[in-house]
Amino acid sequence: MKQAISEATTLTHDLAEERRIRRALVESSVQLNSTFNLPELLRAIIAAAAELLGAEAASLLLYDEGTQELTFEVATGDAENRIKTMRMPADTGVAGWVLKNKKPAIVDEAQTDSRFSDAIDRSLGFATRSLLAVPLSVRDRMIGVIEMINKKAETGFTERDLDVATAFAAQAAVAIDNAHLYKKLADTVVESRMSYRL
């Protein structure tokens, strides 16, 4: 009898969590598609990612094709303002591995993973224990990586978290691409009007 109650409790909890995730994905989709302001969009993406995955911190890195670097655009937590100026070679760390291989990664013990680079941790005075990194891609073109750092739950990041993060990253990548396209269009319109006046 106790086992049946325990199983029922677990199923109820799992169902509630599934509903929360689905609701959060729908809400984030609406929010991400409601703005073309890139800085505002990136902040919304990273806040939603950290909350959705139950991470202590999260960061969003965009790929700069010109310099072959990943640039830290936004982050949550105490490092938010300091991390914005940081860049790293696009083949460095777990984020670099994810970008290069176009595949997500779960790292349970960051300090012992050969892909992990502690350079950012050292400069920020932060300790990455575990992380989940997913690629941002649009039409088979890599545009960046989202990293969720240190799962709050003792379970660490799970395969279910990976599925959720991948679905979320697909939405985020399209929203980022749309914001870039909108900015290019707006810049073209402004240039056109300026040249017409001249």
KOLKOLNU-705014 format. One line per field, with one value per residue (C-alpha): residue number from 1; x, y, z. Coordinates in steps of 0.2 Angstrom, whole numbers. Example, Ala and Ser with C-alpha at 12.3 -4.5 7.8 and 13.67 -1.06 7.14 Angstrom:
seq = (1|2) $
px = (62|68) $
py = (-22|-5) $
pz = (39|36) $
***
This chain:
seq = (1|2|3|4|5|6|7|8|9|10|11|12|13|14|15|16|17|18|19|20|21|22|23|24|25|26|27|28|29|30|31|32|33|34|35|36|37|38|39|40|41|42|43|44|45|46|47|48|49|50|51|52|53|54|55|56|57|58|59|60|61|62|63|64|65|66|67|68|69|70|71|72|73|74|75|76|77|78|79|80|81|82|83|84|85|86|87|88|89|90|91|92|93|94|95|96|97|98|99|100|101|102|103|104|105|106|107|108|109|110|111|112|113|114|115|116|117|118|119|120|121|122|123|124|125|126|127|128|129|130|131|132|133|134|135|136|137|138|139|140|141|142|143|144|145|146|147|148|149|150|151|152|153|154|155|156|157|158|159|160|161|162|163|164|165|166|167|168|169|170|171|172|173|174|175|176|177|178|179|180|181|182|183|184|185|186|187|188|189|190|191|192|193|194|195|196|197|198) $
px = (0|14|23|7|5|23|21|5|14|29|17|7|23|30|13|13|31|26|12|24|36|23|16|33|38|21|23|41|37|24|36|51|41|34|50|63|74|89|96|79|76|92|89|71|79|92|80|67|81|87|70|64|79|81|98|108|115|114|123|120|135|134|145|155|160|172|183|179|175|160|155|146|130|120|120|110|116|130|142|129|138|156|153|146|164|171|175|183|189|175|183|186|176|160|152|165|163|144|146|158|149|131|126|120|130|127|142|139|156|163|181|185|177|191|180|178|188|189|196|179|176|193|190|173|177|163|162|154|149|138|131|120|124|113|117|107|105|95|93|109|119|126|123|128|126|115|123|113|125|123|107|98|91|102|98|109|104|94|90|73|81|91|75|67|82|84|65|68|84|75|62|76|87|72|68|86|87|71|78|93|83|72|87|95|78|76|94|91|75|84|99|86|77|94|100|83|84|101) $
py = (0|12|8|12|29|33|29|39|54|52|52|67|76|71|76|93|96|92|104|118|115|115|131|139|134|142|157|160|157|171|182|179|183|199|209|213|223|212|216|215|198|191|196|187|172|169|173|160|147|148|147|134|122|126|132|143|153|154|163|166|166|172|166|180|173|187|184|166|169|166|182|182|193|190|181|179|181|191|190|198|215|208|194|205|210|192|183|166|157|147|130|133|125|115|130|128|109|112|125|114|98|106|94|98|92|88|89|82|86|101|101|83|85|88|100|112|127|136|152|161|154|160|178|178|169|157|138|128|111|105|112|109|118|118|125|139|136|143|134|123|139|140|157|153|143|144|137|132|131|122|113|118|100|87|76|86|90|76|69|77|94|91|89|104|115|109|114|131|134|131|145|156|154|159|174|180|178|187|202|202|203|216|227|225|230|245|250|249|259|273|273|273|288|297|295|301|317|320) $
pz = (0|5|-12|-22|-13|-16|-34|-36|-27|-39|-54|-48|-46|-63|-71|-62|-68|-86|-86|-79|-92|-106|-100|-98|-116|-123|-112|-117|-136|-135|-125|-137|-152|-145|-147|-160|-148|-148|-130|-123|-132|-126|-108|-109|-117|-103|-89|-96|-98|-81|-73|-85|-81|-63|-65|-53|-68|-86|-101|-119|-131|-149|-163|-171|-188|-192|-176|-174|-156|-145|-136|-119|-123|-107|-91|-75|-57|-50|-65|-77|-79|-79|-92|-106|-111|-112|-127|-131|-146|-154|-151|-132|-118|-118|-127|-141|-142|-143|-157|-167|-165|-167|-152|-135|-120|-102|-90|-73|-66|-75|-66|-72|-90|-103|-113|-99|-98|-81|-87|-85|-68|-62|-69|-61|-45|-49|-47|-61|-54|-68|-84|-99|-115|-131|-148|-156|-175|-188|-205|-201|-197|-180|-171|-153|-137|-122|-106|-90|-75|-59|-58|-41|-39|-32|-48|-59|-77|-84|-102|-99|-96|-112|-122|-114|-117|-135|-138|-130|-139|-156|-151|-145|-161|-172|-162|-162|-181|-183|-172|-183|-199|-192|-187|-205|-213|-201|-205|-224|-222|-213|-225|-240|-232|-229|-247|-253|-243|-250) $
***
